[in-house]
Structure formats: structure tokens, C-alpha cells
Amino acid sequence: MAAIEVRGLTMTYGDLRAVDDVTFEVAEGEFFGILGPNGAGKTTTLEMIEGLRKPDAGEITVLGQRVWPRNPALLPRIGVQLQASSFFERLTAREQIHTFAALYDVSAARADGWLERVGLDDKAATRVGDLSGGQAQRLSIACALVHDPELVFLDEPTAALDPQARRNLWDLLSGIADAGRTVVLTTHYMDEAEVLCDRVAIMDHGRVLELDSPAALVRGLDAATRITVTPGQLTSTEAADLEGVTDAAEGPDGLVLTTRSPGRVLARLAEDDHLDGVRVQTGTLEDVFLDPTGREYRA
Amino acid sequence: MKLTPFVALSLAILRGFYRDKASVFFAIVFPLMFLVLFGGIFSDQSESKVDLIEVGTVSLVDEMPADARAAFDQTFEVTHTDDLEAALEQVRKGDADVAIEAKGDTIVAHYTQTDQVKAAITQGALQAFVDGTNVALTGQPPRYSLDPQRVEDDSLDTIQFVTPGLLGWAVAMSASFGAAATLQGWRQSKLLRRLQLAPVSTRTVVAARVAVTVAIALVQMAIFLGLGAAAFGLTLTGAWWAAIPLLVVGTLCFMAVGLLAGAVAKTTEGAVNMANFFVLPMAFLSGSFFPLEGAPSWLQTVSSLLPLRHLNDGMLDVMVRGEGAGAVLAPMGILAGFAIVITLLAARLFQWDSTD
């Protein structure tokens, strides 16, 4: 049985179709990503699935149950992290998670366990306002998971974090899908979706443009591979003559060869002993996004 | 250890309150500053004596019997000088209220008309002492005597009037600011949305916020009455306890005012400012700072349309005017009516997201 079934979901604000006929399923135990730039309709989609907003049209089933109007039988089975850090003002990290634990009828000891698991046990006595951005997100995730829900929604958990804090959070996020938990994550970072998600729905202007695993999306794109060879190894004319190379141009880091058969080109470079410091770039989700929209990705 | 959702939410709200210095200041310290001001400084004025300069020797004053002299010293602060001109100059400059000298059997009192009330008191009091001495000199017991009796309780002075009014203002501030800031703050941080997705009923969330606000109001009451009684001689009359249920209903009413401000405003600061914009003028027009008995009738009419006026009147009735507990019933009904109407209005104007 699917953890989430969404069919023909539509939401309009005035003239703007924020979500336009969105249909997808999320399997149990899946780590599902909704990827798109700001204003793509990710958060609105998520909030309708969570039961915070009534869709203008469409059907939603979560864990086999309806979500609208507010369904108290469903609430203990799902965990949510909203886009803002939704904390009680001036509480410490421990008081914060204990308050949420009480709302879900969970013991304080189990709440402390989550604090430790997200690496905040040494910040337990710190007020939420004094936590760093990354620490606040960790606490927010711990509060969403305190009752060990089957399904958890995370709305842009890494937004507004610096790259280091973002990568630190990935370890935590990839770990929470254990024990068969289903995770739905929105993000506007391509690399994040690629690293964390089993499947990704790419959204823009309220519509789902692509939906598949990151690897399949990149494969399906049939994007060229770029191979960079360190300077002085071979000239651009020599390179352009190699079998399988469609283009060769001088780049800042060396000679860049474009090819659709990287295996053959690399084998040839190995024969001639040109592999020292070689760099291979395959297509990324960014290329996938560029393909259907025909425009640069605006995060 | 497991707390119930109600206890956990109440604790969270209470901690949010007492850890916010501004909230505590405006709920407790700020109104108490006014209590000290009105109760301490203004009440001293009624005890200020008349400054009297005795020029040369005035036998009427110097040879007064001991009990009469004690009464005289209650009214007059006496200093001596032999220089008439200097004494008159002091009176002219307002450093003294009156200078007296003896010309034979006549006492000449040089006074200033600058403060007309004080001038009248001075003349009347001096005349009374002259008459009293004349009677005593006849050796006859006086046939008539005067026994002044005050209509109000003997102890009814400034503190009695200002304590209930300032308490009403303090409760109106903390209840409305608290509700406004909570609604706005929780909406902005999406905590309201987060709680909507937790298995806790709206009733429990509202009950926790109400419980904390009522508890704060009762603490305010305890501090005001305690400090008033201990430091400024506040004396409560019989049914003062009836002010407790009245204060609870009043708290609900001002929470509703705060909810309305929180529903309308776009930011937390805006919500608190809006609540203040309503509460401060209301406090002036409801007799929190000065009695409205002498105010023009149109002002009385405006005043009676304000909820705080009814809270203040009800508390004055049972706390210092000695009326029975029944006196709070009408104000309680009016405040409950205000609370219901304003809450319904706030509910209509409320939006879940400030960004929509």
C-alpha cells in the first residue's frame, strides 16, 4: 500500500495556480523529494498533504486515511517540520522537546533520547533563540520525530543553512528513514535531492515536470559527459581527433572534452597515459531541470 | 515523568512569560511604580503643615497649655525670628505661609494669597486658636462643642482609590498584551500550524493560555493588595474577595481585546502596540489614574462604554467602599458580554497565515 496517494491536486490563489493538477504516489519506506525553485508550489503541495489547507480540487490519501478536515486519528502517525522554526519562545532545547513529547503522550526520557540522537545533548539547556541555524533545524527535526511517526514531512530543512551545516544535516536526514519510516522532503538544492532521495518529483509553476529516481532522471536526459585533462597533456586538435569526442576546448583547469561515450575516451586516455589529475563530470539534476524548462535553475 | 498536554502547554507559556523581562516589567513593575507614586508621594501632601514664622514674642502661642500647643503643632510648623521685614519677605517668596506678630492684645497675621486654599486654612486655624484661648481665659467651660465625623471610613485616602484602579489597568495591560503577542508570535513562527498538526485540541491550547493569564492576574492582585496594605496602609472592606471572580472575568475580557489586536495586526510589535493604543486611553477614561466623579457628563458616557470602567467600579465597590459581594454581579455580566462580542469579532478577522 502507498503511504501517500495524491491525484489531481489543484490550488489557486487569485489568478495564480500555485499547484496545478499534481498526481503522484509515495511508497511506504520511501525517501521522497519534491525539488523545485522558490515559488514552485512545493510548500503548498506539502501543506495540503499534511491537512493544513483544503485543496480546490483533487484527492489525497495519507496512510489510507483522509487528511481534510483535520483528522485526529492520523495526527499521531505523522510528524511534521514546517518551514519556519515553530518553537515556543524562550524555552530551552530540552523544555521544547519535552513540551512536544507531552502533546504526543511520549515520555521525557524518550524525548531526551532524540535530543541525543540529533547531537544536541550538550545544548539541552540552551534557549532556542540562542541556537545556531543548524542546531535549530536539528531540534525542529527531533520535535517532528519525538513520537516515532510512520511518515514524516520535512519542509526545506536545510534552507538558510551554510554549506557546511547543510552537509552535516544530510547525515542525520539519511538516518531517519530507518525502521521503514517514509520521508517526504522538499528542497531547492539539486545536490541534496540527489544524495538523499529514492525518488524525486521536479516541480515548477505548480506542475510536476519529472518524477523518477535521481539516477534514472540523469540517465534519461542522455546528457554529455565532460572530461577535463590537466594542461599540457595533449593539444585540442589531438583531443578533437579522438574517437567519441564531440568537442574539445581549453578551460581554466585544462582541456575539456565533451563525449557521449566516456568509457571509450577514458580507455584511450589511459593508453596514452594522460589520466593524471583527470576529472569526469556526468550530467546532474541541474541539467535535468534545464532540459524541460529550457532555463537556468533559480534557487 | 509525563505531563498532560494542558500542563505542558501551560508551563511552556508561563516560562515564556516570566523569562521575558519586558512582559514582567509591564505587568508588574510599571503599574507598581504608579502605585508607589500615587500612594506614597501624593498622600504626603495632605499632611504638609502650614509654615508659620513667629516674629518677636507672641504670648498667645508661647503660653498655650500643653494640649492646645500639641494641636497647634499639628497644624503649624513654627520658626522664630525678630526681624519682621525678613519674615515678610519669606512669606512673599512663598518660603513661609504666614508670619505673626503681637501688637498688644491683637495678633497680626501677614499671609499670602498665592495659595488661596492654604490662606483660608491658615486664617481659619489661627482664628480658632485665638477664640479657644479667649474661651479658656474666661474660666468657663464652653457650652457648645464640635465633634467632626467623616462620612467615609476613617482610613479612606488616596491609596484606597488608586489601588483598585491601577490593578485594573495592570490586568488590562498584561492580559491584552499577552494574548496579542502569543497569537501573533505563534502565527508568525507557524507554531499555531504546528499545534494544529499535533494531537491536541484547540480547547486545550486555549485553556492553557487562559489559565496562565488568569494566574498572572491573580499574582498581580496579590502583589498590589499586599504592597498596598504593607507599605501604604491600604485597608480592604468586607466583601473584597468578590473582586477575585470579577478580576477573572475582566481578564477574559482583556484577553479578547488582545486576541482582536493579534488577529488584525501583521507583526508581534504591531499587535502589542495596537493593544496599548486601546488600553492606555481606556485606563485614563476609566478612572484608573484619577477619579471621574468631577468629569463632564459626556466623558462619563464614553467611560461607561469601556470595559475597564466596569472592572474598576466593581473592584472599588467591594474592595474599599464596603459594598456587599452582590455589587460585582452587574460588572461581571457586562465584562462577560464584552468578552463574548470581542472574541467573536476576533475569530471572524483571524487568518491562519500572516503571509496570505
Chai-1 contact restraints between the chains, C-beta under 6 A:
chainA,res_idxA,chainB,res_idxB,connection_type,confidence,min_distance_angstrom,max_distance_angstrom,comment,restraint_id
A,L52,B,R193,contact,1.0,0.0,6.0,A-B,restraint_1
A,P72,B,P199,contact,1.0,0.0,6.0,A-B,restraint_2
A,L75,B,P199,contact,1.0,0.0,6.0,A-B,restraint_3
A,P76,B,P199,contact,1.0,0.0,6.0,A-B,restraint_4
A,V80,B,L197,contact,1.0,0.0,6.0,A-B,restraint_5
A,L82,B,K190,contact,1.0,0.0,6.0,A-B,restraint_6
A,L82,B,R193,contact,1.0,0.0,6.0,A-B,restraint_7
A,L82,B,R194,contact,1.0,0.0,6.0,A-B,restraint_8
A,A84,B,S189,contact,1.0,0.0,6.0,A-B,restraint_9
A,A84,B,K190,contact,1.0,0.0,6.0,A-B,restraint_10
A,S86,B,S189,contact,1.0,0.0,6.0,A-B,restraint_11
A,S86,B,K190,contact,1.0,0.0,6.0,A-B,restraint_12
A,S86,B,L191,contact,1.0,0.0,6.0,A-B,restraint_13
A,S86,B,R194,contact,1.0,0.0,6.0,A-B,restraint_14
A,F88,B,A12,contact,1.0,0.0,6.0,A-B,restraint_15
A,F88,B,G16,contact,1.0,0.0,6.0,A-B,restraint_16
A,E89,B,G16,contact,1.0,0.0,6.0,A-B,restraint_17
A,R90,B,G16,contact,1.0,0.0,6.0,A-B,restraint_18
A,R90,B,R19,contact,1.0,0.0,6.0,A-B,restraint_19
A,L91,B,A12,contact,1.0,0.0,6.0,A-B,restraint_20
A,L91,B,R15,contact,1.0,0.0,6.0,A-B,restraint_21
A,T99,B,A8,contact,1.0,0.0,6.0,A-B,restraint_22
A,T99,B,A12,contact,1.0,0.0,6.0,A-B,restraint_23
A,A102,B,L3,contact,1.0,0.0,6.0,A-B,restraint_24
A,A102,B,P5,contact,1.0,0.0,6.0,A-B,restraint_25
A,A102,B,A8,contact,1.0,0.0,6.0,A-B,restraint_26
A,L103,B,P5,contact,1.0,0.0,6.0,A-B,restraint_27
A,L103,B,A198,contact,1.0,0.0,6.0,A-B,restraint_28
A,L103,B,V200,contact,1.0,0.0,6.0,A-B,restraint_29
A,S107,B,K2,contact,1.0,0.0,6.0,A-B,restraint_30
A,A108,B,M1,contact,1.0,0.0,6.0,A-B,restraint_31
